[in-house]
Amino acid sequence: MKKQFSLAIAGAFVALGVAAANAGTLDTVKQRGQLVCGSNAGLAGFGIPNEQGKWAGFDVDYCRALAAAVLGDAEKTKYVPLSAKDRFTALQSSEIDVLPRNTTWTLSRETGGFLFAATNYYDGQAFMVKKSLGVASAKDLDGATICVQQGTTQELNLSDYFRSLGKKYQILTVATIGEAQNAYEGGRCDAFTSDSSQLYGVRLALKNPDEHVVLPEIISKEPLAIAVRQGDDQWFNIAKWVYYALVQAEESGVTQANVDEMLKSDKPDIKRLLGTEGDFGKQLGLDNQWAYRAIKQVGNYGEIFDRNLGSQSKLKIERGLNALWTNKGLQYAPPIR
């Protein structure tokens, strides 16, 4: 009897877990009338409050596009600043709906209860040093003390890199990117290691940015990707295809400025993208103007990149691997059909 009772209780908990997983993030977001996104606590170019106190950045603009697609308004968003250590807890506990916050897609994270919808930024781990140190290569950091943020993939990458070179180093682990920045600028470490894109953002925040340099070596693959909880296939598909719609828009020449004119296009790929042909939005659980709204209110992938990270930003990061596949990059959208 006890065994049967235990099995019944266990079955009830499993059923509750399945019900929770399938509760439907889309319905929750619609009922709330607001999309809640996990953001970096303050990284220039990716997620940081601007001079007016409004959140801005590459990851923030993805959230705005998702809100435009789902809720009809890019401004119906809330941003929760999260440390690297706390970001997955916030996603798993449903404190946030989606995590676009510069997070590396790895096997252990995906098997740990999360799904990665798409790689929105191809990156790699690098090092920043003071120019006065006279170091031109990461290979010259033998014996150096290196700052690294807790809860990231960077500690293991650092260990693998120096072990392969047969060189020694000291590690200074800190909880947040701000603490790492302060430790580095205060001289507690000789170098600061992080994703290359993050180092460019941190460098801008230093008192004298021109006195620091990001070394040329890239020691890892860091596919930064949009994460959601497992167990909600519809939300996973929406998060994925909103991103791919932004990439496809750039490839098709659809911009924030010309999207209304493009509604008249007779090109099949543009008609499907903007909802003038087919019911692809309805297949996602949205209306057929979902991609139109995202592009109209936020812009295509190239516009978002240039505005926050590239030629129109203070960071001036080259597209590189994040160029479209037609320009020798890796950004490539599956077809909408």
matplotlib code that plots the C-alpha trace (Angstrom):
import matplotlib.pyplot as plt

x = [0.0, 2.8, 4.6, 1.4, 0.8, 4.4, 4.1, 0.9, 2.5, 5.5, 3.2, 1.3, 4.5, 5.6, 2.2, 2.5, 6.0, 4.7, 1.8, 4.1, 6.4, 3.5, 1.8, 2.7, 5.0, 3.3, 0.0, 1.7, 3.4, 0.1, -1.8, 0.8, 1.1, 4.8, 7.9, 10.5, 14.0, 17.2, 19.9, 23.6, 23.9, 25.5, 27.6, 28.1, 26.8, 24.8, 22.6, 23.0, 20.8, 21.5, 21.7, 17.9, 17.8, 16.3, 17.8, 19.7, 21.9, 22.2, 20.5, 17.9, 17.0, 16.3, 13.9, 12.2, 11.8, 10.3, 7.9, 6.9, 6.2, 4.3, 2.6, 2.6, 4.7, 8.5, 8.3, 6.2, 9.4, 11.0, 14.7, 16.1, 19.8, 21.5, 25.0, 26.5, 26.0, 22.3, 21.1, 20.1, 18.4, 16.3, 15.3, 14.5, 12.4, 10.4, 11.6, 12.3, 10.8, 13.9, 17.6, 19.4, 22.1, 25.5, 25.4, 27.5, 25.7, 27.2, 26.2, 26.0, 23.7, 21.4, 21.2, 20.7, 17.2, 17.6, 17.3, 19.3, 17.1, 19.9, 23.4, 22.9, 26.7, 29.7, 32.4, 35.6, 37.5, 40.3, 42.5, 42.8, 46.0, 47.4, 49.6, 52.3, 52.7, 54.4, 52.6, 51.7, 50.5, 48.6, 51.5, 53.6, 51.4, 53.4, 53.1, 50.5, 47.5, 44.3, 40.9, 37.9, 34.2, 32.6, 29.9, 31.3, 32.9, 36.1, 37.8, 38.0, 39.1, 41.8, 43.1, 43.0, 44.9, 47.7, 48.1, 48.5, 51.2, 53.0, 52.8, 51.7, 49.2, 47.4, 43.6, 41.6, 37.9, 35.3, 31.5, 30.5, 31.8, 31.9, 34.1, 36.4, 36.7, 37.6, 40.1, 41.8, 41.8, 43.0, 46.0, 45.0, 45.5, 47.7, 45.1, 41.3, 39.9, 36.4, 34.5, 36.1, 32.9, 32.6, 36.2, 35.5, 32.5, 34.5, 37.4, 35.0, 34.0, 37.6, 38.9, 41.5, 40.4, 43.3, 45.7, 44.4, 44.4, 42.6, 45.2, 44.7, 44.4, 41.0, 41.3, 37.8, 34.6, 31.8, 28.5, 26.4, 22.8, 19.2, 18.1, 14.7, 13.4, 12.9, 9.4, 7.7, 8.2, 5.9, 7.9, 11.2, 10.0, 8.9, 12.1, 14.0, 12.0, 11.8, 15.6, 15.8, 13.3, 15.7, 18.5, 16.4, 15.2, 18.8, 19.5, 16.4, 17.1, 14.1, 14.9, 13.1, 12.9, 11.6, 9.5, 6.2, 7.2, 8.3, 4.8, 4.1, 7.0, 6.2, 9.3, 8.1, 10.7, 9.7, 6.0, 6.3, 8.5, 6.1, 2.9, 1.4, 1.5, 0.9, 0.0, 3.4, 2.7, -0.4, 1.8, 3.8, 0.7, 1.0, -0.7, 0.9, 2.4, 4.7, 7.9, 6.7, 6.2, 9.6, 11.4, 9.3, 9.8, 13.4, 15.1, 16.9, 19.9, 22.4, 20.8, 20.7, 24.3, 25.6, 23.6, 24.8, 28.2, 29.3, 30.0, 27.3, 28.4, 31.3, 32.6, 33.2, 33.3, 33.7, 31.0, 33.5, 31.9, 28.6, 28.3, 25.7, 26.8, 26.6, 29.4, 31.6, 30.1, 28.1, 24.7, 22.3, 18.5, 16.5, 13.8, 10.3, 8.2]
y = [0.0, 2.4, 1.6, 2.3, 5.6, 6.7, 5.9, 7.9, 10.9, 10.6, 10.5, 13.5, 15.5, 14.4, 15.5, 18.8, 19.3, 18.5, 20.8, 23.6, 23.0, 23.2, 26.1, 28.2, 31.1, 32.8, 32.8, 34.1, 36.9, 37.9, 37.9, 39.9, 42.3, 42.5, 40.5, 40.0, 39.6, 38.7, 41.3, 41.9, 44.0, 46.7, 45.9, 48.6, 47.6, 44.6, 45.7, 48.9, 51.9, 54.9, 58.5, 58.7, 55.6, 53.5, 50.1, 49.8, 47.3, 44.4, 41.9, 44.5, 45.1, 41.4, 41.5, 44.6, 42.7, 39.7, 42.0, 43.6, 40.2, 38.8, 41.8, 44.3, 46.9, 46.8, 48.9, 46.3, 45.0, 44.7, 44.0, 42.1, 42.7, 39.4, 38.3, 35.3, 33.2, 34.0, 34.1, 30.4, 30.3, 33.3, 31.6, 28.2, 29.8, 31.8, 35.1, 35.9, 34.7, 34.6, 35.0, 36.7, 38.0, 37.2, 33.5, 30.7, 27.7, 24.5, 20.9, 20.9, 23.9, 22.4, 19.1, 21.1, 22.2, 24.9, 25.2, 27.7, 29.1, 30.6, 31.9, 35.7, 36.5, 34.4, 35.3, 33.9, 34.5, 37.0, 39.0, 42.7, 44.2, 47.7, 48.9, 49.8, 46.1, 45.8, 42.5, 41.9, 38.3, 36.2, 33.8, 36.4, 36.2, 33.4, 33.9, 36.6, 37.1, 37.0, 38.3, 36.1, 36.3, 33.5, 31.4, 31.6, 29.1, 31.2, 29.5, 26.2, 27.8, 29.6, 26.4, 24.6, 27.4, 27.8, 24.0, 23.6, 26.2, 24.7, 28.1, 29.1, 31.7, 32.9, 33.4, 36.0, 35.0, 37.7, 37.6, 40.2, 42.0, 45.2, 43.6, 42.2, 45.6, 47.3, 44.6, 44.9, 48.7, 48.7, 46.6, 43.4, 41.4, 41.8, 40.8, 40.5, 37.7, 37.4, 37.2, 39.5, 41.5, 42.0, 43.3, 46.0, 47.1, 47.1, 48.9, 51.8, 52.1, 52.4, 55.8, 55.9, 53.4, 54.2, 52.9, 49.4, 46.9, 43.7, 41.1, 39.3, 35.7, 34.1, 31.0, 29.5, 29.2, 31.2, 31.0, 33.5, 32.4, 33.1, 30.7, 29.6, 26.9, 23.3, 22.0, 24.8, 24.0, 26.9, 29.5, 28.0, 28.2, 31.8, 32.9, 31.2, 32.4, 36.1, 36.1, 34.3, 36.8, 39.7, 37.9, 37.1, 40.7, 41.8, 39.3, 40.3, 44.0, 44.7, 47.5, 49.5, 52.4, 50.4, 47.7, 49.4, 49.7, 46.0, 44.9, 45.5, 43.2, 40.3, 38.3, 35.1, 35.2, 38.7, 38.0, 35.1, 37.1, 40.0, 37.9, 38.9, 35.2, 32.1, 31.5, 31.1, 33.4, 31.5, 28.3, 29.9, 30.9, 34.6, 36.6, 36.9, 40.4, 39.2, 39.7, 42.9, 44.5, 43.3, 44.9, 48.0, 48.8, 47.6, 46.9, 44.0, 42.1, 44.3, 47.5, 46.2, 45.1, 48.4, 50.5, 48.8, 47.2, 48.2, 51.2, 53.4, 52.6, 53.6, 50.0, 49.9, 46.0, 44.5, 42.1, 39.3, 35.9, 37.8, 38.9, 37.2, 34.0, 35.8, 38.1, 35.2, 35.2, 32.6, 34.3, 32.3, 32.0, 28.9, 29.6, 30.7, 28.3]
z = [0.0, 1.0, -2.3, -4.3, -2.4, -3.0, -6.7, -6.8, -5.2, -7.5, -10.5, -9.3, -9.0, -12.5, -13.8, -12.1, -13.6, -17.1, -16.7, -15.5, -18.4, -20.9, -19.2, -22.3, -22.1, -25.0, -23.1, -19.9, -21.8, -23.5, -20.2, -18.5, -21.4, -21.1, -22.1, -19.3, -20.6, -18.8, -19.5, -18.7, -15.6, -17.7, -20.7, -23.3, -26.7, -25.4, -22.5, -20.4, -19.5, -21.7, -20.6, -20.4, -18.2, -21.0, -21.6, -25.0, -26.7, -29.1, -26.7, -25.7, -29.3, -29.8, -26.8, -28.4, -31.7, -29.8, -28.0, -31.2, -32.8, -29.8, -28.2, -31.1, -29.3, -28.9, -25.7, -23.8, -22.3, -18.9, -18.4, -15.4, -14.9, -14.2, -13.3, -15.1, -11.9, -11.5, -15.1, -15.5, -12.1, -13.2, -16.4, -14.8, -12.1, -14.7, -13.3, -17.0, -20.2, -22.4, -21.9, -24.8, -22.4, -24.1, -23.0, -24.6, -26.0, -24.5, -24.2, -20.4, -20.4, -23.0, -21.1, -17.9, -18.7, -21.3, -25.1, -27.3, -30.1, -32.2, -32.1, -32.4, -32.0, -32.8, -30.4, -28.7, -25.5, -25.6, -23.2, -22.4, -20.9, -20.2, -23.0, -20.4, -19.7, -23.1, -24.0, -27.6, -27.4, -24.8, -25.1, -23.2, -20.1, -18.5, -14.7, -15.0, -12.7, -14.7, -13.8, -14.7, -13.9, -11.9, -13.5, -17.0, -19.4, -19.2, -16.3, -18.1, -21.4, -19.5, -18.0, -21.3, -23.1, -20.6, -20.1, -23.9, -23.8, -20.8, -19.0, -15.5, -14.4, -11.3, -11.4, -9.6, -9.7, -9.1, -9.0, -11.5, -14.6, -12.6, -9.9, -12.6, -14.2, -10.9, -10.0, -13.4, -13.4, -9.8, -10.7, -8.8, -12.0, -15.1, -17.6, -17.9, -19.9, -21.3, -24.6, -27.0, -27.5, -23.8, -23.5, -26.1, -24.0, -20.7, -22.4, -23.2, -19.5, -18.2, -17.2, -20.0, -22.7, -25.0, -22.4, -22.8, -25.7, -26.6, -27.6, -31.0, -29.8, -29.6, -27.5, -27.7, -29.5, -27.8, -29.7, -27.8, -28.1, -27.1, -24.3, -23.2, -20.8, -22.1, -22.2, -24.2, -27.9, -29.1, -27.2, -28.4, -32.0, -31.6, -30.0, -32.8, -35.8, -34.6, -34.7, -38.1, -39.5, -38.6, -40.4, -43.4, -43.6, -43.9, -46.6, -48.5, -48.2, -46.0, -43.6, -40.9, -43.4, -46.5, -44.9, -45.7, -49.4, -49.3, -48.5, -52.2, -53.2, -55.5, -54.4, -52.7, -49.9, -48.9, -49.2, -46.8, -44.5, -44.2, -44.1, -47.4, -48.5, -46.4, -42.8, -41.3, -38.4, -37.5, -37.4, -34.6, -32.7, -33.8, -36.6, -40.0, -39.4, -36.6, -38.6, -40.2, -36.8, -35.5, -38.5, -38.6, -34.9, -34.4, -37.8, -39.4, -38.0, -39.7, -38.5, -34.9, -35.1, -36.7, -34.2, -31.1, -31.9, -35.4, -37.5, -35.9, -32.3, -30.1, -30.1, -33.9, -33.9, -37.4, -38.5, -39.1, -38.4, -37.8, -41.4, -43.5, -45.2, -48.5, -47.2, -45.9, -42.4, -40.4, -40.1, -42.1, -41.7, -42.6, -45.2, -44.2, -46.3]

ax = plt.figure().add_subplot(projection="3d")
ax.plot(x, y, z, "-o")
ax.set_aspect("equal")
plt.show()
